[in-house]
């Protein structure tokens, strides 16, 4: 007869604990505002020039001027929504990131061989109203490392495929895999996933192109056309699950790039 009150007490305790756990669970941030800035933090060799704002590396000389590699930050006060899944990026969920422009000129003299771009993302939670708004602020900087090869402009000697009648494409190699960052904010975990979304095609380069850049077989990179200004634009997503664990195969890279480009062009879609 005495067991019934005890059972009720235990039941009440369990319900209370469950209610407390529900109350304590922090709401997921669905909307963010951000700023993103990047600079060249390192480069080789010493004969390469860097601008006062650390946005431009330039090298060599020629009739059309030096070659250069220029960082363009996205517009200030961008917005991005959280993707509540680990699926591929959905339309409207990709935010604008840094753009690299390689002004590829026929030159002589010192040439860039490697560089490190350091980017800092500053996030502020904007919605929903019951989330912890305002933070987290500046995230730890990310370093994007590249190897670069200024190829000889002599037909028949090209390590990378080049347009007919055009001297050899120059070669970029991305060292390491994709740039991903984990953020823990108000007891929730978010994954920041960074990808190229437009311009040069990031792909597995030929063994000859990898070797020319001083990298091993199967390296990931892109090439740029002589005499042109070639761009590589990056975007990023924020998701509640990591959807890229490793560098995909070239075919997957191409599809992913198309999907991200479509997402960047689609209108911003709010989650209810």
C-alpha positions in Angstrom: 0.0 0.0 0.0 2.9 2.3 0.6 4.5 1.8 -2.8 1.9 3.8 -4.7 2.9 7.2 -3.1 6.6 6.4 -3.8 5.8 5.6 -7.4 4.0 8.9 -7.8 7.0 10.7 -6.2 9.4 9.1 -8.6 7.2 9.9 -11.6 6.9 13.5 -10.5 10.7 13.7 -10.1 11.3 12.3 -13.6 8.7 14.7 -15.2 10.4 17.6 -13.4 13.9 16.6 -14.6 12.6 16.2 -18.2 11.0 19.7 -17.9 14.1 21.2 -16.6 16.2 19.6 -19.4 13.7 21.1 -21.9 14.0 24.5 -20.4 17.8 24.5 -20.3 18.2 23.5 -23.9 19.5 26.6 -25.7 17.7 27.6 -28.9 19.6 27.1 -32.2 20.6 30.4 -33.9 18.9 30.5 -37.3 20.1 33.9 -38.6 23.6 35.5 -38.3 25.2 38.8 -39.5 28.9 38.7 -40.3 31.9 40.5 -41.5 34.9 38.7 -43.1 38.3 40.1 -43.6 41.5 38.5 -45.0 45.1 39.5 -45.5 48.3 37.9 -46.8 50.2 36.8 -43.7 53.1 35.1 -45.4 54.6 34.6 -48.8 57.8 33.4 -50.6 60.3 34.5 -51.9 61.5 37.7 -50.3 61.5 39.6 -53.7 57.7 39.5 -53.8 56.0 42.8 -52.9 53.1 43.2 -50.5 50.8 46.3 -50.4 50.4 48.4 -47.2 46.9 46.9 -46.5 48.3 43.4 -47.0 45.6 42.7 -49.7 47.9 42.5 -52.8 51.0 40.4 -53.6 52.8 41.4 -56.8 55.9 40.1 -58.5 58.0 40.3 -61.7 58.0 42.8 -64.5 56.7 43.0 -68.1 55.2 45.2 -70.7 51.7 44.9 -69.1 52.9 45.2 -65.6 53.6 42.8 -62.8 51.6 39.7 -62.0 49.6 40.0 -58.8 47.3 38.2 -56.4 44.6 40.3 -54.9 42.2 39.7 -52.0 38.7 41.2 -52.1 36.7 41.0 -48.9 32.9 40.5 -49.1 30.7 43.5 -48.4 30.4 44.5 -44.8 27.4 43.3 -42.7 26.5 40.2 -44.7 23.8 37.8 -43.6 23.7 34.0 -43.5 21.1 31.5 -42.2 21.8 28.2 -40.4 21.2 25.0 -42.3 19.6 22.6 -39.8 21.0 19.5 -41.3 24.1 17.8 -42.7 22.9 17.7 -46.3 24.5 19.4 -49.2 24.1 23.2 -49.1 20.6 24.3 -49.7 19.5 27.3 -51.9 19.9 30.5 -50.1 22.2 29.1 -47.4 25.6 30.1 -48.9 27.1 33.4 -47.9 29.7 35.4 -49.9 33.3 34.9 -48.8 36.7 36.2 -49.9 37.5 36.5 -53.7 41.0 35.9 -55.0 42.0 37.6 -58.3 45.2 36.5 -60.1 46.2 39.1 -62.6 48.3 36.8 -64.8 50.9 38.7 -66.8 53.9 37.6 -69.0 56.8 38.5 -66.7 60.4 38.1 -66.0 62.3 38.2 -62.7 61.2 37.0 -59.3 58.0 34.9 -59.1 55.7 33.9 -56.2 56.2 30.3 -55.0 53.9 30.1 -52.0 51.6 32.3 -49.9 49.3 32.1 -46.8 46.0 33.9 -46.7 44.7 34.5 -43.1 40.9 35.1 -42.9 38.9 36.1 -39.8 35.1 35.6 -39.6 33.2 37.8 -37.1 29.7 36.4 -36.4 26.7 37.9 -34.5 23.6 35.9 -33.7 20.6 37.8 -35.0 17.6 35.4 -34.6 15.4 33.9 -33.1 14.5 36.3 -30.3 14.9 33.7 -27.6 18.5 32.7 -28.7 21.6 34.3 -27.2 21.9 37.2 -29.6 24.9 39.3 -30.3 27.8 36.8 -30.0 30.1 35.1 -30.5 32.3 37.8 -32.2 35.6 37.1 -34.0 36.4 33.4 -34.5 39.9 32.1 -34.5 41.7 33.0 -37.8 41.9 30.4 -40.6 45.0 30.0 -42.7 44.6 29.2 -46.5 47.9 27.9 -47.8 48.8 27.8 -51.5 51.7 26.8 -53.7 52.1 28.7 -56.9 54.1 28.2 -60.1 54.7 30.8 -62.8 55.1 28.5 -65.8 57.4 29.2 -68.8 55.5 30.9 -71.6 56.7 28.5 -74.2 54.2 26.3 -76.2 54.9 22.6 -75.9 56.3 22.8 -72.4 53.1 23.3 -70.5 52.7 21.3 -67.3 49.0 22.3 -67.1 46.5 22.2 -70.0 46.3 25.6 -71.7 44.1 27.2 -74.4 45.3 26.7 -78.0 47.7 29.4 -79.0 48.0 30.7 -75.4 51.2 30.3 -73.4 51.1 28.0 -70.4 48.5 28.4 -67.6 50.0 29.2 -64.2 49.3 26.7 -61.4 47.9 27.0 -57.9 47.8 24.2 -55.4 45.7 24.3 -52.3 47.6 22.7 -49.4 45.4 20.5 -47.2 41.7 19.8 -47.6 38.7 22.1 -47.4 38.7 24.8 -44.7 36.2 23.9 -42.1 35.7 25.4 -38.6 33.7 24.3 -35.6 31.9 26.8 -33.4 30.4 26.1 -30.0 28.0 28.9 -29.0 25.5 28.9 -26.2 25.9 25.1 -25.8 25.1 24.4 -29.5 27.6 23.2 -32.0 27.8 24.7 -35.5 30.0 23.8 -38.5 31.4 26.5 -40.8 32.1 25.0 -44.2 34.1 27.0 -46.8 34.2 26.3 -50.5 35.0 27.9 -53.9 31.7 28.9 -55.5 32.7 30.7 -58.7 35.6 31.4 -61.1 38.4 28.9 -61.3 37.6 25.2 -61.0 39.1 23.6 -57.9 39.9 20.1 -59.0 42.5 17.3 -58.8 45.3 18.4 -61.0 47.4 16.2 -63.3 50.6 14.7 -61.8 52.7 16.9 -64.1 51.0 20.1 -62.8 51.3 18.9 -59.1 55.0 18.2 -59.7 55.6 21.6 -61.3 54.1 23.3 -58.2 56.2 21.1 -55.8 53.3 19.0 -54.6 52.6 15.3 -54.6 50.4 13.4 -57.0 46.7 14.0 -56.6 47.0 17.5 -55.4 44.0 19.8 -55.4 44.2 23.2 -57.2 43.3 25.3 -60.2 45.1 27.0 -63.1 44.9 30.5 -64.5 45.1 31.7 -68.1 48.0 33.9 -69.2 47.2 37.5 -70.0 43.9 37.5 -68.1 42.5 38.4 -64.7 41.4 35.0 -63.2 39.1 34.9 -60.1 38.3 32.3 -57.5 35.4 33.2 -55.3 34.7 31.5 -52.0 31.5 31.1 -50.0 30.6 29.5 -46.7 27.7 27.9 -44.9 26.8 27.4 -41.3 25.2 24.1 -40.5 24.3 22.1 -37.4 26.1 19.0 -38.8 29.3 18.7 -40.8 28.5 17.8 -44.3 32.0 17.5 -45.8 34.4 15.2 -44.0 37.1 15.0 -46.6 38.1 16.2 -50.0 35.7 14.7 -52.5 36.5 13.1 -55.9 36.7 15.6 -58.8 33.2 14.7 -60.1 31.8 15.4 -56.7 33.7 18.6 -56.5 32.2 19.8 -59.8 28.6 19.0 -58.6 29.2 20.6 -55.3 30.5 23.7 -56.9 27.4 23.9 -59.1 25.1 23.4 -56.1 26.9 26.1 -54.1 26.8 28.5 -57.0 23.1 27.9 -57.3 22.6 28.4 -53.6 24.5 31.7 -53.7 22.4 33.0 -56.6 19.1 31.9 -55.1 17.1 34.4 -52.9 17.6 34.3 -49.1 15.1 31.9 -47.6 14.1 32.3 -44.0 13.4 29.2 -41.8 10.2 29.3 -39.9 
